[in-house]
Amino acid sequence: MLVPQGEFELQRNPRDDNLQAWDAADEFLLNHLADIQVLSQHGRLLILNDAFGALAVALADHLVYSWNDSFLAQQALRNNLLANGYPVDQVRTNSGIDFPSVDVDCVLIKIPKTLALLEHQLYALRTILHHDTHIFAAGMARNIHNSTLELFESIIGPTTTTRAFKKSRLVLVERDHSINEGQSPYPDSYELVVDRLYRIRNHASLFSRDRLDPGSRLLLEHMPQDPRFRHIVDLGCGNGVLGLVAAALNPAASLLFSDESFMAIASAEANFRDAFAQAREAEFMVGDCLRGVPDASQDLVLINPPFHQQYSVGDAIAWRMFKDARRVLAAGGELRIVANRHLGYHAKLKKLFGNCETVTADSKFVILASIKN
Ligand SMILES: C[S@@+](CC[C@H](N)C(=O)[O-])C[C@H]1O[C@@H](n2cnc3c(N)ncnc32)[C@H](O)[C@@H]1O
């Protein structure tokens, strides 16, 4: 990436040499910051939702805090810092869902796809802005709607947009300190009745935040139950609904919840502790698939695979999840998934495991099971 701050070597995570690790909105924002000379050497800069670290790397000579809900995005930032000659701790990153508790002088926001996440972040920002904090947001024009601008306007203050540059726009926001009312409505929750009543809490970025996904529902209705299941994994757990019901039906099992979203893991942990208090053993892991989980250590892996990961779309993530599931399963262990029928995962699982049974299907979804031999 060639910008006024320098020329930088940037890679996506997972690595994809065919796709750029920055977008026109990053370039636009970095050019704008260089034009207006707003960043002082000692000022604190907070960057939100920097997908692969392009902004943080280009501005790494400043005192930068980067907040991201995505573990993969954080990893991309670390890799890209190293690739450009910086130590990994040159930029401070979050290890949970909270913002850094410091006053910041400048905030850069890459506008996220999920409006609820932006809404939550704007409320959280109000506590760390001072009178002179500058706020700039950037995104591709197709992702900036009236509803997006209304959020800035109603939570932070007067908001304007710039002309477009390569189909991206900047959003310039001034803090109106008389706007103080209201607070983030997240996490919010819904009630779920399966074997019992659960209250499912969801932080702002979560998949199917306001109701149970119909694919997840079908898997809940076909959850396996076996006294031999001692170690169960909910991979890509989101709010943890699959693991919760698996735990209830398999009382001797310990659970492992894994997701690359910090907010997902915070939600899953809150939901599990709400349902079982400390009576059940469970581990909650923010990470990439099941990296770090020992081979042949698990008896059942449950997945409702994502179709998007960060900005990539397709079945590459599902394939990585299936391969990791096979690796961590003990002999005789089971992978059970739900997926859209049209995705053709049956053939993929058959190839990977040598077997795949269709447990059930409806007009849209299919439940598939493979056993590790
Ligand atoms: C379709 S949602 C399923 C959520 C939940 N299991 C359910 O059924 O409601 C897929 C989840 O996979 C997570 N995910 C995406 N990429 C991941 C990765 N590389 N490692 C772990 N989790 C990932 C997403 O954050 C998301 O929570």
The ligand as an SDF file (V2000), in Angstrom:
LIG
                    3D

 27 29  0  0  0  0  0  0  0  0999 V2000
  -23.0160  -19.1840   11.2820 C   0  0  0  0  0  0  0  0  0  0  0  0
  -22.2930  -18.6090   12.7950 S   0  0  0  0  0  0  0  0  0  0  0  0
  -22.8520  -19.8850   13.9110 C   0  0  0  0  0  0  0  0  0  0  0  0
  -23.0080  -19.4080   15.3290 C   0  0  0  0  0  0  0  0  0  0  0  0
  -23.6390  -20.4290   16.2950 C   0  0  0  0  0  0  0  0  0  0  0  0
  -22.8850  -21.6700   16.3140 N   0  0  0  0  0  0  0  0  0  0  0  0
  -25.0820  -20.6820   15.8970 C   0  0  0  0  0  0  0  0  0  0  0  0
  -25.3710  -21.7930   15.4130 O   0  0  0  0  0  0  0  0  0  0  0  0
  -25.9040  -19.7810   16.0860 O   0  0  0  0  0  0  0  0  0  0  0  0
  -20.5810  -18.9740   12.5230 C   0  0  0  0  0  0  0  0  0  0  0  0
  -19.6170  -18.5200   13.6250 C   0  0  0  0  0  0  0  0  0  0  0  0
  -18.2760  -18.8830   13.2100 O   0  0  0  0  0  0  0  0  0  0  0  0
  -17.3760  -17.9080   13.7050 C   0  0  0  0  0  0  0  0  0  0  0  0
  -16.1010  -17.9990   12.9600 N   0  0  0  0  0  0  0  0  0  0  0  0
  -15.8210  -17.5160   11.7250 C   0  0  0  0  0  0  0  0  0  0  0  0
  -14.5440  -17.8080   11.3920 N   0  0  0  0  0  0  0  0  0  0  0  0
  -14.0010  -18.4890   12.4380 C   0  0  0  0  0  0  0  0  0  0  0  0
  -12.7180  -19.0520   12.6890 C   0  0  0  0  0  0  0  0  0  0  0  0
  -11.7340  -18.9790   11.7920 N   0  0  0  0  0  0  0  0  0  0  0  0
  -12.5110  -19.6850   13.8720 N   0  0  0  0  0  0  0  0  0  0  0  0
  -13.5120  -19.7630   14.7950 C   0  0  0  0  0  0  0  0  0  0  0  0
  -14.7590  -19.2380   14.6040 N   0  0  0  0  0  0  0  0  0  0  0  0
  -14.9960  -18.6190   13.4470 C   0  0  0  0  0  0  0  0  0  0  0  0
  -18.1430  -16.6090   13.5280 C   0  0  0  0  0  0  0  0  0  0  0  0
  -17.6110  -15.5850   14.3570 O   0  0  0  0  0  0  0  0  0  0  0  0
  -19.5740  -17.0170   13.9030 C   0  0  0  0  0  0  0  0  0  0  0  0
  -19.8270  -16.8070   15.2810 O   0  0  0  0  0  0  0  0  0  0  0  0
  1  2  1  0
  2  3  1  0
  2 10  1  0
  3  4  1  0
  4  5  1  0
  5  6  1  0
  5  7  1  0
  7  8  2  0
  7  9  1  0
 10 11  1  0
 11 12  1  0
 11 26  1  0
 12 13  1  0
 13 14  1  0
 13 24  1  0
 14 15  1  0
 14 23  1  0
 15 16  2  0
 16 17  1  0
 17 18  1  0
 17 23  2  0
 18 19  1  0
 18 20  2  0
 20 21  1  0
 21 22  2  0
 22 23  1  0
 24 25  1  0
 24 26  1  0
 26 27  1  0
M  CHG  2   2   1   9  -1
M  END
$$$$
